[in-house]
Amino acid sequence: MSCLKLLLPMLALTLAGCASSQVDAPYEACAQNDGCSNGTGCIASTLPVATFQGFFCSTPCNSDNDCLQDLTNFAAICVNAACYIQCPASGNNCPYGTACVSFVDQDNFETDLCTP
């Protein structure tokens, strides 16, 4: 019985370590070990260093058609081979605590994206 008393706390700690990590929404910032919903994965940003460096829930892409259109009123576009959501016209109401960032893309066009 005393062996069982010692094993139960160890088993509980082991199972707690196996618990799933946080699951983040598409286009939300994530930690590398977080899960992402709706078929997205936690990938590294492909934006210039001056905008956002880190990880967020997205998918790789070749064109805008490859991007998950998950949010009402936010168009998802392909920028530097990853999907991002564009800022709303006002620029102030990006979802999931993200902020609107403007930069010039690889084709020399100003681009406004919601980034973590």
Phi, psi and omega in degrees: 000322180293328176294321179296321178297327179283326183284326183300312178297323180293321178295319179298318178294321179296314180294324178297324178292338180270356181300148182292151179280180180297146175248122183258156180280159176304136177072011176266151176298149180214159170268154186305332181265003178284153170271161177231147183267171174058034176079007177270164177230160180279102185241160178285144177298145175251013182277160177302151184307326183292346184259286182213125173240126182158200182241147178208161181279116182200191176222152172292157182206161171245338179207169180302329180296340179280351188268139176294121176266079190268333190247135176293135177073011177229114179278132175267133181229160179267119179228123180052042174072019174221152181273135177225162174258142179281152177292148173293166183306323181286335180077000187250353189237050176291148183280169173057030178074016177275168181231154180279127179235134178252138175203167178266125184277184185296340179261012178067031175252142175290133182233136179244116183234149171276122181229149178297000000 
